Amino acid sequence: WLMAALGLGALIGGLAYGARQWAGAPEKRLRVIVGLLALGYLPLTLTPSVPLMTAFAALAGVFLAPAIACSFIVVDRHAPRGTVTEAFSWLVTTFGVGAAAGTAVAGPAVELGSTAWSFAVAGAGGVAALVVLLATGKVLAAPVRTAAVVTGSENDRNGAVEPGFSSGHKA
């Protein structure tokens, strides 16, 4: 139930996030969203009844899809021309490595401690991501390239057309 609730929360959050145009720099917005994602796991550490935990998992999930979407926008804005595909691949790799590392730590946390500890691990992962975002604030302050959508004539070194977001980086 908890994974389903997390997924439902992510669906709701993703739909709500994608339904509007956002003002301001996505780099600043990403910091706020990741902070809210980390805080979203805090109520789960209380390990209340299953129905309450299910509701809390849905609440935590609300910030998951927006964090992922905004991460792609930030990477798209900062990757040098011709490297967006590779940059996206590295971003997806970090998601996979983060999930694997979190699972590797959360499993023993449950065995040695309690279920609450496993949710604390998830929250700590969000806090770690926020610390990285805050520490790289100067780097993320100015994109490497303009916010213009990349045209189809720009190719990566493998000859594939570089993707660009038609949204003009407004997600």
Backbone as JSON, one array per atom type, in Angstrom:
{
  "sequence": "WLMAALGLGALIGGLAYGARQWAGAPEKRLRVIVGLLALGYLPLTLTPSVPLMTAFAALAGVFLAPAIACSFIVVDRHAPRGTVTEAFSWLVTTFGVGAAAGTAVAGPAVELGSTAWSFAVAGAGGVAALVVLLATGKVLAAPVRTAAVVTGSENDRNGAVEPGFSSGHKA",
  "N": [[0.81, -1.2, 0.0], [1.95, 1.21, 0.71], [3.88, 1.85, -1.28], [2.19, 2.09, -3.48], [0.68, 4.27, -2.66], [2.66, 6.23, -2.54], [3.28, 6.36, -5.26], [0.78, 7.24, -6.25], [0.65, 9.74, -5.03], [2.84, 10.93, -6.33], [1.87, 10.95, -8.94], [-0.32, 12.72, -8.69], [1.05, 15.02, -7.79], [2.78, 15.44, -9.98], [0.94, 15.93, -12.07], [-0.29, 18.27, -11.1], [1.92, 19.98, -10.91], [2.82, 20.11, -13.55], [0.69, 21.34, -14.77], [0.71, 24.06, -14.78], [2.29, 27.24, -15.53], [5.41, 28.17, -14.33], [6.84, 30.79, -12.51], [10.03, 32.41, -12.23], [13.38, 31.16, -11.59], [14.16, 27.79, -12.41], [16.15, 26.53, -10.96], [16.15, 27.61, -8.37], [13.58, 26.87, -7.65], [13.83, 24.1, -7.68], [15.39, 23.62, -5.41], [13.57, 24.27, -3.37], [11.52, 22.39, -3.85], [12.89, 19.94, -3.48], [13.59, 20.21, -0.81], [11.01, 20.16, 0.33], [10.31, 17.59, -0.43], [12.11, 16.07, 1.11], [11.21, 16.79, 3.69], [8.69, 15.7, 3.51], [8.95, 13.02, 4.12], [9.3, 12.94, 6.82], [6.92, 12.7, 8.58], [6.45, 9.98, 8.24], [8.33, 8.69, 9.77], [7.24, 8.49, 12.22], [5.78, 6.25, 12.19], [2.86, 5.6, 12.3], [-0.47, 4.22, 12.36], [-1.39, 1.89, 9.72], [-3.26, 3.03, 7.81], [-2.78, 5.81, 8.24], [-0.05, 5.95, 7.67], [-0.15, 5.31, 4.99], [-1.48, 7.54, 3.95], [0.44, 9.49, 4.61], [2.55, 8.6, 3.02], [1.52, 9.09, 0.48], [1.44, 11.87, 0.61], [4.2, 12.45, 0.8], [4.93, 11.55, -1.71], [3.87, 13.48, -3.4], [5.75, 15.44, -3.96], [7.68, 14.15, -5.39], [7.53, 13.59, -8.29], [7.47, 16.31, -9.3], [10.05, 17.1, -8.44], [11.71, 15.45, -9.96], [10.98, 16.22, -12.59], [11.67, 18.95, -12.58], [14.39, 18.69, -12.13], [15.29, 17.67, -14.58], [14.8, 19.9, -16.2], [16.6, 21.75, -15.11], [19.05, 20.46, -15.64], [18.92, 20.45, -18.43], [19.12, 23.18, -18.92], [21.73, 23.73, -18.12], [23.56, 22.0, -19.3], [26.23, 21.85, -21.58], [25.99, 22.8, -25.04], [25.21, 20.19, -27.28], [25.6, 18.16, -25.48], [23.41, 17.36, -24.08], [21.93, 14.94, -24.18], [23.74, 13.09, -23.09], [24.03, 14.3, -20.59], [21.44, 14.02, -19.55], [21.43, 11.26, -19.38], [23.31, 10.86, -17.35], [21.94, 12.05, -15.26], [19.72, 10.32, -14.96], [21.17, 8.07, -14.25], [22.15, 8.9, -11.74], [19.76, 8.92, -10.33], [19.15, 6.18, -10.3], [21.43, 5.09, -8.96], [21.2, 6.44, -6.54], [18.74, 5.41, -5.61], [19.43, 2.71, -5.35], [21.51, 2.86, -3.44], [20.11, 3.99, -1.31], [18.27, 1.95, -0.77], [20.05, -0.05, -0.04], [20.97, 0.96, 2.36], [18.63, 1.43, 3.82], [17.5, -1.12, 4.2], [19.22, -2.61, 6.09], [18.84, -0.72, 8.12], [16.22, -1.12, 8.91], [16.4, -3.76, 9.84], [18.3, -3.54, 11.93], [17.35, -1.48, 13.43], [14.46, 0.01, 13.27], [11.31, 0.25, 11.5], [10.83, 2.95, 11.3], [13.4, 3.99, 11.1], [14.09, 3.35, 8.49], [12.49, 5.06, 7.0], [13.58, 7.41, 7.85], [16.03, 7.23, 6.6], [15.27, 7.64, 3.94], [14.38, 10.29, 4.11], [16.8, 11.47, 4.87], [18.25, 11.1, 2.55], [16.96, 12.91, 0.88], [17.61, 15.26, 2.24], [20.38, 15.23, 1.9], [20.5, 15.58, -0.89], [19.44, 18.15, -1.03], [21.42, 19.58, 0.35], [23.54, 19.31, -1.47], [22.44, 20.75, -3.63], [22.27, 23.3, -2.47], [24.96, 23.79, -1.94], [25.97, 24.0, -4.47], [25.03, 26.34, -5.42], [26.17, 28.71, -6.59], [27.23, 27.72, -8.96], [24.93, 26.85, -10.2], [23.67, 29.23, -10.62], [23.88, 30.66, -13.02], [23.0, 29.64, -16.18], [24.86, 27.63, -18.52], [24.33, 27.93, -21.19], [22.05, 29.72, -23.33], [18.51, 30.08, -22.68], [17.11, 29.35, -24.86], [15.28, 27.2, -27.02], [16.76, 24.3, -28.27], [17.71, 23.85, -31.63], [16.87, 21.6, -34.33], [19.1, 21.31, -35.92], [21.36, 21.1, -34.44], [23.62, 18.81, -33.35], [24.67, 15.95, -31.4], [27.88, 14.42, -30.61], [27.55, 11.89, -31.59], [25.89, 12.1, -33.68], [23.17, 12.23, -33.3], [20.12, 14.02, -33.1], [19.95, 16.69, -30.87], [17.97, 16.68, -27.97], [15.49, 19.02, -26.93], [13.58, 21.09, -24.78], [10.34, 21.92, -25.6], [8.92, 23.54, -24.04], [10.28, 25.75, -23.34], [11.77, 25.76, -21.03], [10.06, 26.02, -18.81], [9.01, 24.31, -16.99]],
  "CA": [[0.0, 0.0, 0.0], [2.78, 2.42, 0.82], [4.46, 2.17, -2.6], [1.09, 2.56, -4.32], [0.34, 5.63, -2.21], [3.75, 7.1, -2.99], [3.06, 6.54, -6.69], [-0.4, 8.08, -6.44], [1.06, 11.1, -4.68], [3.7, 11.42, -7.41], [0.99, 11.24, -10.07], [-1.05, 13.96, -8.38], [2.03, 16.11, -7.79], [3.24, 15.67, -11.35], [-0.13, 16.58, -12.83], [-0.46, 19.64, -10.6], [3.11, 20.75, -11.24], [2.88, 20.31, -15.0], [-0.51, 22.02, -15.26], [0.83, 25.52, -14.76], [3.57, 27.88, -15.86], [6.05, 28.59, -13.09], [7.7, 31.96, -12.6], [11.3, 32.28, -11.54], [14.38, 30.2, -12.06], [13.92, 26.42, -11.95], [17.19, 26.14, -10.0], [15.64, 27.96, -7.04], [12.39, 26.05, -7.42], [14.28, 22.73, -7.38], [15.8, 23.58, -4.0], [12.36, 24.25, -2.54], [10.82, 21.11, -4.04], [13.67, 18.88, -2.85], [13.41, 20.4, 0.63], [9.68, 19.66, 0.68], [10.37, 16.14, -0.58], [12.77, 15.54, 2.32], [10.28, 16.98, 4.82], [7.54, 14.82, 3.33], [9.2, 11.71, 4.73], [9.37, 13.08, 8.27], [5.8, 12.08, 9.29], [6.51, 8.51, 8.15], [9.2, 8.17, 10.82], [6.4, 8.26, 13.4], [5.16, 4.94, 11.93], [1.53, 5.45, 12.9], [-1.25, 3.11, 11.81], [-1.22, 1.69, 8.28], [-3.97, 4.05, 7.02], [-2.08, 7.09, 8.33], [1.21, 5.84, 6.93], [-0.5, 5.36, 3.57], [-1.73, 8.95, 3.64], [1.72, 10.19, 4.67], [3.33, 8.2, 1.85], [0.97, 9.85, -0.64], [1.9, 13.25, 0.78], [5.61, 12.49, 0.42], [5.01, 11.35, -3.15], [3.44, 14.68, -4.13], [6.91, 16.23, -4.36], [8.63, 13.32, -6.12], [7.5, 13.87, -9.73], [7.96, 17.66, -9.58], [11.5, 17.16, -8.25], [12.32, 14.81, -11.12], [10.75, 17.07, -13.76], [12.47, 20.17, -12.43], [15.8, 18.28, -12.29], [15.57, 17.59, -16.01], [14.85, 21.26, -16.72], [17.86, 22.34, -14.66], [20.13, 19.84, -16.41], [18.8, 20.95, -19.8], [19.59, 24.58, -18.95], [23.15, 23.86, -17.79], [24.43, 21.14, -20.1], [26.76, 22.52, -22.77], [25.38, 22.37, -26.31], [25.71, 18.93, -27.8], [25.81, 17.16, -24.42], [22.18, 17.19, -23.3], [21.58, 13.53, -24.09], [24.65, 12.5, -22.1], [23.71, 14.87, -19.27], [20.23, 13.35, -19.09], [21.81, 9.89, -19.0], [23.95, 10.94, -16.03], [20.9, 12.34, -14.28], [19.0, 9.07, -14.72], [22.1, 7.22, -13.51], [22.17, 9.31, -10.33], [18.52, 8.44, -9.71], [19.3, 4.74, -10.07], [22.43, 4.87, -7.92], [20.61, 6.92, -5.29], [17.73, 4.45, -5.16], [20.13, 1.5, -4.91], [22.21, 3.16, -2.19], [19.09, 4.16, -0.28], [17.76, 0.62, -0.43], [21.12, -0.77, 0.66], [21.07, 1.49, 3.73], [17.34, 1.3, 4.5], [17.29, -2.51, 4.6], [19.84, -2.83, 7.4], [18.26, 0.19, 9.12], [15.02, -1.8, 9.42], [16.82, -4.93, 10.6], [19.03, -3.16, 13.14], [16.59, -0.47, 14.19], [13.01, -0.12, 13.14], [10.75, 0.78, 10.25], [11.02, 4.41, 11.33], [14.74, 4.3, 10.63], [14.13, 3.27, 7.03], [11.92, 6.31, 6.48], [14.58, 8.45, 8.14], [17.03, 7.11, 5.53], [14.71, 8.32, 2.76], [14.44, 11.73, 4.38], [18.21, 11.87, 4.85], [18.64, 11.19, 1.14], [16.45, 14.2, 0.42], [18.43, 16.32, 2.87], [21.68, 15.2, 1.21], [20.29, 16.21, -2.2], [19.27, 19.59, -0.78], [22.75, 20.11, 0.69], [24.28, 19.42, -2.74], [21.87, 21.87, -4.38], [22.66, 24.55, -1.81], [26.41, 23.95, -2.09], [26.27, 24.32, -5.87], [24.22, 27.52, -5.76], [26.87, 29.61, -7.52], [27.33, 27.03, -10.25], [23.59, 26.8, -10.79], [23.1, 30.57, -10.73], [23.83, 31.11, -14.41], [23.12, 28.53, -17.12], [25.98, 27.67, -19.46], [23.83, 28.38, -22.48], [20.81, 30.47, -23.25], [17.32, 29.28, -22.44], [16.42, 29.1, -26.13], [15.1, 25.79, -27.37], [17.78, 23.85, -29.21], [17.14, 23.52, -32.93], [17.17, 20.26, -34.82], [20.36, 21.27, -36.65], [22.46, 20.9, -33.51], [23.75, 17.37, -33.1], [25.74, 15.54, -30.49], [29.02, 13.83, -31.31], [27.14, 10.63, -32.2], [25.05, 12.4, -34.82], [21.74, 12.27, -32.96], [19.61, 15.37, -32.86], [19.89, 16.97, -29.44], [16.62, 17.03, -27.52], [15.29, 20.29, -26.24], [12.22, 21.16, -24.28], [9.54, 22.92, -26.29], [8.29, 24.39, -23.03], [11.13, 26.9, -23.07], [12.29, 25.62, -19.66], [9.1, 26.57, -17.86], [8.51, 23.29, -16.06]],
  "C": [[0.85, 1.26, 0.0], [3.39, 2.82, -0.52], [3.38, 2.69, -3.55], [0.7, 3.98, -3.95], [1.4, 6.62, -2.64], [3.6, 7.39, -4.48], [1.87, 7.42, -7.0], [-0.08, 9.53, -6.12], [1.92, 11.71, -5.77], [2.87, 11.77, -8.64], [0.25, 12.56, -9.86], [-0.1, 15.16, -8.41], [2.52, 16.45, -9.18], [2.2, 16.36, -12.2], [-0.31, 18.03, -12.4], [0.72, 20.52, -11.0], [3.16, 21.08, -12.73], [1.72, 21.1, -15.57], [-0.37, 23.53, -15.31], [2.21, 25.98, -15.2], [4.15, 28.41, -14.55], [6.94, 29.79, -13.35], [9.01, 31.68, -11.88], [12.18, 31.19, -12.11], [14.09, 28.8, -11.53], [14.96, 25.94, -10.94], [16.74, 26.45, -8.57], [14.43, 27.1, -6.68], [12.78, 24.63, -7.05], [14.71, 22.61, -5.93], [14.59, 23.48, -3.08], [11.66, 22.9, -2.63], [11.57, 19.98, -3.35], [13.59, 18.99, -1.33], [12.07, 19.88, 1.1], [9.61, 18.14, 0.56], [11.01, 15.5, 0.66], [11.86, 15.65, 3.53], [9.08, 16.05, 4.74], [7.71, 13.44, 3.95], [9.21, 11.76, 6.25], [8.18, 12.45, 9.0], [5.82, 10.55, 9.27], [7.4, 7.92, 9.23], [8.42, 7.93, 12.12], [5.76, 6.88, 13.36], [3.83, 4.77, 12.67], [0.82, 4.24, 12.3], [-1.05, 3.04, 10.29], [-2.0, 2.73, 7.47], [-3.28, 5.42, 7.07], [-0.76, 7.06, 7.58], [0.95, 5.9, 5.43], [-0.76, 6.79, 3.14], [-0.43, 9.75, 3.64], [2.6, 9.85, 3.47], [2.83, 8.94, 0.61], [1.43, 11.3, -0.58], [3.37, 13.39, 0.38], [5.77, 12.38, -1.09], [4.66, 12.57, -3.97], [4.64, 15.47, -4.66], [7.9, 15.45, -5.22], [8.67, 13.65, -7.62], [7.92, 15.3, -10.06], [9.47, 17.79, -9.42], [12.22, 16.56, -9.45], [12.18, 15.7, -12.35], [11.62, 18.32, -13.72], [13.96, 19.86, -12.57], [16.18, 18.22, -13.76], [15.65, 18.98, -16.64], [16.19, 21.92, -16.36], [19.04, 21.76, -15.45], [20.1, 20.34, -17.85], [19.34, 22.37, -19.93], [21.11, 24.69, -18.79], [24.08, 22.99, -18.62], [24.94, 21.92, -21.32], [26.09, 21.96, -24.03], [26.04, 21.08, -26.8], [25.89, 17.84, -26.75], [24.54, 16.86, -23.63], [21.81, 15.72, -23.14], [22.45, 12.83, -23.05], [24.33, 13.01, -20.7], [22.44, 14.24, -18.7], [20.54, 11.92, -18.65], [22.47, 9.87, -17.62], [22.92, 11.22, -14.95], [20.11, 11.08, -13.94], [19.88, 8.09, -13.95], [22.14, 7.59, -12.04], [20.9, 8.88, -9.62], [18.63, 6.96, -9.36], [20.28, 4.42, -8.96], [21.89, 5.31, -6.57], [19.59, 5.95, -4.73], [18.4, 3.17, -4.64], [20.84, 1.73, -3.58], [21.22, 3.32, -1.04], [18.52, 2.84, 0.18], [18.79, -0.17, 0.36], [21.28, -0.3, 2.1], [19.77, 1.27, 4.5], [17.07, -0.13, 4.97], [17.92, -2.83, 5.94], [19.28, -1.92, 8.49], [17.01, -0.43, 9.74], [15.43, -2.97, 10.31], [17.47, -4.56, 11.93], [18.26, -2.2, 14.03], [15.11, -0.74, 14.13], [12.58, 0.4, 11.78], [10.96, 2.28, 10.17], [12.39, 4.79, 10.8], [14.82, 4.27, 9.1], [13.54, 4.53, 6.4], [12.85, 7.48, 6.76], [15.69, 8.42, 7.09], [16.54, 7.83, 4.28], [14.76, 9.84, 2.94], [15.86, 12.25, 4.35], [18.74, 11.97, 3.42], [18.17, 12.51, 0.54], [17.25, 15.36, 0.98], [19.8, 16.38, 2.19], [21.58, 15.86, -0.17], [20.15, 17.72, -2.05], [20.61, 20.24, -0.45], [23.59, 20.29, -0.58], [23.76, 20.61, -3.55], [22.27, 23.22, -3.78], [24.15, 24.83, -1.99], [26.8, 24.34, -3.51], [25.5, 25.54, -6.35], [24.88, 28.45, -6.75], [26.99, 29.0, -8.91], [25.98, 27.04, -10.96], [22.97, 28.17, -10.99], [22.96, 31.02, -12.18], [24.01, 29.92, -15.34], [24.29, 28.74, -18.08], [25.54, 28.24, -20.8], [22.52, 29.11, -22.29], [19.64, 29.52, -23.07], [16.56, 28.98, -23.72], [16.34, 27.6, -26.39], [16.12, 25.43, -28.44], [17.11, 23.45, -30.51], [17.59, 22.14, -33.36], [18.49, 20.17, -35.56], [21.56, 21.04, -35.74], [22.51, 19.44, -33.09], [24.82, 17.09, -32.07], [26.82, 14.83, -31.29], [28.68, 12.5, -31.97], [26.19, 10.85, -33.38], [23.57, 12.42, -34.54], [21.33, 13.71, -32.71], [19.46, 15.56, -31.36], [18.46, 17.32, -29.04], [16.61, 18.4, -26.88], [13.86, 20.32, -25.78], [11.47, 22.25, -25.0], [8.88, 23.87, -25.31], [9.1, 25.65, -22.78], [11.6, 26.92, -21.63], [11.33, 26.17, -18.62], [8.58, 25.54, -16.87], [9.1, 23.45, -14.7]]
}
